Amino acid sequence: MRECHNITGTVEHLLRVEATDLAANKHWHTDVLGVLPEVPAITTYVAMGSPKDVRA
């Protein structure tokens, strides 16, 4: 996990996760985050591009 933000709206937290491939992302989603009783639901968004990214 690269970043964690407490946000307003319909969800409470936004995590930025970088995975090497889709299999690694699925492992994180189902075997790490998905087994926590405090996490009732997970929604995944995939960035298709970053027109402006000042982190690099």
N, C-alpha and C positions, 0 to 999 in steps of 0.2 A: 504494500500500500504506500502510495506516494504522498497523498494529502487526505485530510479529513476536515470537513467544514460542517458546522452546525448552522442550518439554514431555516428560513421561514417558508411556509407553504404547506403542501400536502405531505411532504416528507420532512424528517427531522435532520438527517445527515446526508451529506454528499461525499462520497469517497472517490478519489482518483487512484485507480489501480492500473499498473502496467504489467502486462503478461507477455510472455515470449510467444505464445500462440493461443489458439482457441481452446485447446485441451487444458492448458495451464489456467486459463480464465475460468473454465468450467470447474476445475478442481477448487479454485478459490471460492467460486460461487456456491458450490454444493457441499464441499467437504470442510471448508473453513468457516465462512460467514454463515452459510445456510443452516448449520447445526446449532447455532447459538439461540437459546430460548428467548433472548431479548430482541431478536430480529424476526418480526412477524412476516415481512415481505421484502423482496429484493427486486428492483427494477434496474435493468442494464441499458446503458446508452453507449454506443460506439462512436467515437469521433472519426469522421470521414476526412477531415482536414482541419487545419488551424491557420486561418488567414493572418492572425496576429498571435504570436506566442512569445512573450518576453522572458520566459523562464530559461531558455537555452542560452 
